[in-house]
Amino acid sequence: MKYLGILLIVLGAILLTVSYFAQWVDYNCVQFTGLGLMIAGLIAHIVIARRTRD
C-alpha cells in the first residue's frame, strides 16, 4: 500500500512506452488510460505521503 502511487505511475509509463513501440499511438483509449494511471498514481502518492507523515 505504501508504494501504490509509484506503482501506478510506473504502470502508466510502461503502458505508454509499449503502446508507442507497438504502434498503438492512434488509439486514444490506450493513451488516456496511461495518462489516467499516471494522474491517479500522482494523487495516490500525495495522499499516502501526507497520511503517513501525520
TIMI-2910 file (N, C-alpha, C, CB; in pm, 1 decimal, decimal comma, always signed):
<rs>
+----------+----------+----------+----------+----------+----------+----------+----------+----------+----------+----------+----------+------+
!      n_x !      n_y !      n_z !     ca_x !     ca_y !     ca_z !      c_x !      c_y !      c_z !     cb_x !     cb_y !     cb_z ! resn !
+----------+----------+----------+----------+----------+----------+----------+----------+----------+----------+----------+----------+------+
!    +82,0 !   -118,8 !     +0,0 !     +0,0 !     +0,0 !     +0,0 !    +86,9 !   +126,0 !     +0,0 !    -93,5 !     -0,6 !   +120,3 !  Met !
!   +203,8 !   +115,8 !    +58,8 !   +290,8 !   +232,1 !    +70,3 !   +338,5 !   +281,5 !    -66,6 !   +410,6 !   +198,8 !   +158,2 !  Lys !
!   +359,4 !   +191,0 !   -160,4 !   +413,1 !   +226,6 !   -291,3 !   +309,0 !   +220,7 !   -402,7 !   +527,5 !   +135,6 !   -325,1 !  Tyr !
!   +182,0 !   +231,0 !   -368,8 !    +75,2 !   +222,5 !   -468,2 !    +84,0 !   +335,3 !   -569,4 !    -60,6 !   +224,8 !   -400,2 !  Leu !
!   +108,9 !   +456,1 !   -525,2 !   +117,7 !   +570,4 !   -616,1 !   +230,6 !   +556,2 !   -715,6 !   +135,5 !   +697,8 !   -537,9 !  Gly !
!   +346,4 !   +517,6 !   -666,6 !   +461,9 !   +499,3 !   -754,7 !   +435,5 !   +386,0 !   -852,8 !   +589,4 !   +470,5 !   -672,6 !  Ile !
!   +371,6 !   +279,0 !   -807,3 !   +339,6 !   +166,3 !   -894,2 !   +246,3 !   +208,5 !  -1007,2 !   +276,3 !    +53,2 !   -813,3 !  Leu !
!   +145,6 !   +289,2 !   -977,0 !    +52,8 !   +335,2 !  -1079,7 !   +122,6 !   +425,7 !  -1181,5 !    -64,6 !   +409,3 !  -1015,4 !  Leu !
!   +212,3 !   +510,7 !  -1134,9 !   +287,1 !   +597,1 !  -1226,4 !   +373,9 !   +514,3 !  -1319,9 !   +373,9 !   +696,6 !  -1148,0 !  Ile !
!   +441,7 !   +415,0 !  -1265,4 !   +528,4 !   +329,9 !  -1346,7 !   +446,1 !   +248,0 !  -1445,9 !   +611,7 !   +236,8 !  -1257,1 !  Val !
!   +330,9 !   +195,8 !  -1403,0 !   +245,4 !   +119,8 !  -1494,1 !   +193,9 !   +207,7 !  -1608,5 !   +127,3 !    +58,7 !  -1417,4 !  Leu !
!   +158,2 !   +330,5 !  -1578,0 !   +115,6 !   +422,9 !  -1682,6 !   +227,3 !   +451,5 !  -1781,7 !    +66,8 !   +552,6 !  -1621,3 !  Gly !
!   +347,5 !   +471,9 !  -1731,2 !   +461,8 !   +498,4 !  -1818,9 !   +494,5 !   +376,5 !  -1904,5 !   +584,5 !   +538,9 !  -1736,2 !  Ala !
!   +486,4 !   +257,7 !  -1846,1 !   +511,1 !   +134,8 !  -1922,6 !   +406,1 !   +117,9 !  -2031,2 !   +511,6 !    +11,7 !  -1829,6 !  Ile !
!   +279,3 !   +144,8 !  -1997,9 !   +172,3 !   +134,2 !  -2096,8 !   +194,9 !   +229,8 !  -2213,4 !    +37,1 !   +162,3 !  -2031,7 !  Leu !
!   +234,0 !   +352,7 !  -2184,9 !   +260,1 !   +448,5 !  -2292,0 !   +381,1 !   +408,2 !  -2376,3 !   +281,8 !   +587,4 !  -2233,5 !  Leu !
!   +483,1 !   +353,7 !  -2313,2 !   +601,5 !   +309,7 !  -2387,0 !   +570,4 !   +190,5 !  -2475,8 !   +713,9 !   +274,4 !  -2290,8 !  Thr !
!   +498,5 !    +93,8 !  -2421,9 !   +460,9 !    -24,6 !  -2500,4 !   +370,0 !    +14,7 !  -2616,4 !   +390,8 !   -129,3 !  -2411,1 !  Val !
!   +276,8 !   +105,9 !  -2590,8 !   +186,2 !   +147,3 !  -2698,1 !   +261,5 !   +219,7 !  -2810,0 !    +75,8 !   +237,9 !  -2642,1 !  Ser !
!   +366,2 !   +290,7 !  -2775,2 !   +446,8 !   +357,6 !  -2877,2 !   +519,2 !   +255,6 !  -2965,1 !   +548,5 !   +452,4 !  -2811,5 !  Tyr !
!   +583,3 !   +158,6 !  -2901,6 !   +658,8 !    +60,3 !  -2978,4 !   +568,5 !    -37,5 !  -3053,2 !   +751,4 !    -16,0 !  -2886,8 !  Phe !
!   +445,3 !    -56,8 !  -3007,1 !   +350,6 !   -144,9 !  -3075,6 !   +268,7 !    -69,8 !  -3180,0 !   +257,3 !   -210,5 !  -2974,5 !  Ala !
!   +299,4 !    +58,4 !  -3200,6 !   +230,2 !   +142,3 !  -3298,3 !    +81,5 !   +159,0 !  -3268,4 !   +247,2 !    +84,2 !  -3436,1 !  Gln !
!    +48,2 !   +171,2 !  -3140,3 !    -89,6 !   +195,7 !  -3098,5 !   -112,7 !   +343,6 !  -3070,4 !   -123,2 !   +112,7 !  -2974,5 !  Trp !
!    -35,7 !   +430,2 !  -3131,9 !    -43,2 !   +571,7 !  -3099,6 !   -168,9 !   +638,5 !  -3154,1 !    +78,1 !   +642,0 !  -3152,4 !  Val !
!   -241,6 !   +572,5 !  -3242,1 !   -363,6 !   +630,1 !  -3297,8 !   -486,5 !   +600,6 !  -3213,4 !   -385,2 !   +578,8 !  -3437,2 !  Asp !
!   -472,0 !   +519,5 !  -3108,0 !   -585,4 !   +481,0 !  -3024,9 !   -586,8 !   +566,2 !  -2897,5 !   -579,3 !   +329,5 !  -2990,0 !  Tyr !
!   -685,1 !   +653,3 !  -2888,2 !   -692,6 !   +744,0 !  -2773,8 !   -720,8 !   +671,5 !  -2643,3 !   -798,9 !   +847,7 !  -2797,4 !  Asn !
!   -791,7 !   +560,1 !  -2649,7 !   -824,3 !   +485,2 !  -2528,0 !   -697,4 !   +441,8 !  -2454,5 !   -910,2 !   +362,0 !  -2562,3 !  Cys !
!   -601,2 !   +394,0 !  -2527,8 !   -475,1 !   +349,1 !  -2467,1 !   -399,6 !   +467,9 !  -2408,9 !   -387,0 !   +275,3 !  -2571,1 !  Val !
!   -396,3 !   +578,4 !  -2481,6 !   -323,8 !   +696,2 !  -2435,4 !   -387,8 !   +756,5 !  -2310,5 !   -317,7 !   +800,4 !  -2546,1 !  Gln !
!   -521,3 !   +763,8 !  -2309,2 !   -589,5 !   +819,4 !  -2193,0 !   -582,1 !   +726,3 !  -2072,3 !   -734,5 !   +848,4 !  -2226,9 !  Phe !
!   -575,8 !   +596,1 !  -2096,7 !   -559,5 !   +501,9 !  -1985,8 !   -423,1 !   +520,8 !  -1920,1 !   -575,8 !   +356,2 !  -2034,9 !  Thr !
!   -318,8 !   +533,6 !  -2000,6 !   -185,4 !   +559,2 !  -1945,7 !   -178,8 !   +691,3 !  -1871,1 !    -82,1 !   +558,2 !  -2056,4 !  Gly !
!   -239,4 !   +794,2 !  -1927,9 !   -242,9 !   +924,6 !  -1861,4 !   -322,1 !   +916,8 !  -1731,3 !   -303,7 !  +1030,8 !  -1954,3 !  Leu !
!   -435,0 !   +847,2 !  -1734,2 !   -516,8 !   +832,6 !  -1613,3 !   -443,9 !   +757,6 !  -1503,1 !   -646,2 !   +761,1 !  -1646,2 !  Gly !
!   -369,8 !   +653,9 !  -1541,2 !   -291,4 !   +580,5 !  -1441,3 !   -185,5 !   +669,7 !  -1378,6 !   -225,4 !   +457,8 !  -1504,5 !  Leu !
!   -121,5 !   +751,0 !  -1459,5 !    -16,9 !   +837,9 !  -1406,4 !    -74,6 !   +946,4 !  -1315,6 !    +61,3 !   +901,7 !  -1520,7 !  Met !
!   -187,3 !  +1004,0 !  -1352,4 !   -250,8 !  +1106,2 !  -1268,3 !   -301,6 !  +1044,8 !  -1138,8 !   -366,6 !  +1174,3 !  -1343,5 !  Ile !
!   -364,9 !   +927,0 !  -1149,2 !   -413,3 !   +858,9 !  -1028,5 !   -297,2 !   +821,5 !   -937,3 !   -493,7 !   +733,1 !  -1066,0 !  Ala !
!   -185,7 !   +780,8 !   -995,4 !    -68,1 !   +748,7 !   -916,0 !    -10,5 !   +868,6 !   -845,4 !    +36,2 !   +687,4 !  -1002,0 !  Gly !
!     -9,7 !   +981,8 !   -913,7 !    +39,9 !  +1104,7 !   -851,6 !    -47,9 !  +1145,7 !   -733,5 !    +45,7 !  +1218,3 !   -954,9 !  Leu !
!   -177,8 !  +1141,5 !   -753,0 !   -270,5 !  +1177,1 !   -644,9 !   -258,8 !  +1078,1 !   -529,4 !   -415,8 !  +1181,2 !   -696,9 !  Ile !
!   -251,4 !   +948,9 !   -560,9 !   -238,8 !   +847,1 !   -455,9 !   -108,8 !   +864,6 !   -378,8 !   -245,5 !   +706,0 !   -516,3 !  Ala !
!     -1,9 !   +896,7 !   -448,4 !   +127,0 !   +915,9 !   -381,6 !   +121,3 !  +1034,1 !   -284,2 !   +238,4 !   +938,4 !   -485,8 !  His !
!    +59,9 !  +1142,3 !   -326,6 !    +48,9 !  +1259,6 !   -239,6 !    -37,2 !  +1228,3 !   -117,6 !    -10,1 !  +1378,8 !   -316,9 !  Ile !
!   -150,5 !  +1162,0 !   -138,8 !   -239,7 !  +1129,7 !    -27,5 !   -173,0 !  +1034,9 !    +71,0 !   -369,4 !  +1068,1 !    -79,3 !  Val !
!   -106,0 !   +933,0 !    +19,8 !    -40,9 !   +835,5 !   +108,6 !    +75,8 !   +901,2 !   +183,0 !     +9,3 !   +712,6 !    +27,6 !  Ile !
!   +151,8 !   +988,2 !   +115,1 !   +263,6 !  +1055,2 !   +181,1 !   +215,9 !  +1147,2 !   +291,4 !   +345,2 !  +1133,7 !    +80,3 !  Ala !
!   +107,1 !  +1217,1 !   +270,0 !    +53,3 !  +1303,7 !   +375,5 !     -2,9 !  +1223,6 !   +492,1 !    -55,1 !  +1394,2 !   +318,9 !  Arg !
!    -65,5 !  +1110,5 !   +460,9 !   -124,4 !  +1028,5 !   +567,1 !    -17,1 !   +965,3 !   +654,6 !   -213,2 !   +919,7 !   +507,2 !  Arg !
!    +93,9 !   +923,4 !   +596,1 !   +199,9 !   +859,7 !   +676,6 !   +283,0 !   +962,3 !   +750,6 !   +290,7 !   +774,7 !   +588,0 !  Thr !
!   +286,2 !  +1086,1 !   +703,3 !   +363,1 !  +1191,3 !   +768,6 !   +297,7 !  +1234,9 !   +900,2 !   +378,0 !  +1311,5 !   +674,8 !  Arg !
!   +166,1 !  +1239,2 !   +901,2 !    +95,0 !  +1288,6 !  +1020,3 !    +85,4 !  +1188,2 !  +1128,1 !    -41,0 !  +1333,0 !   +985,3 !  Asp !
+----------+----------+----------+----------+----------+----------+----------+----------+----------+----------+----------+----------+------+
</rs>
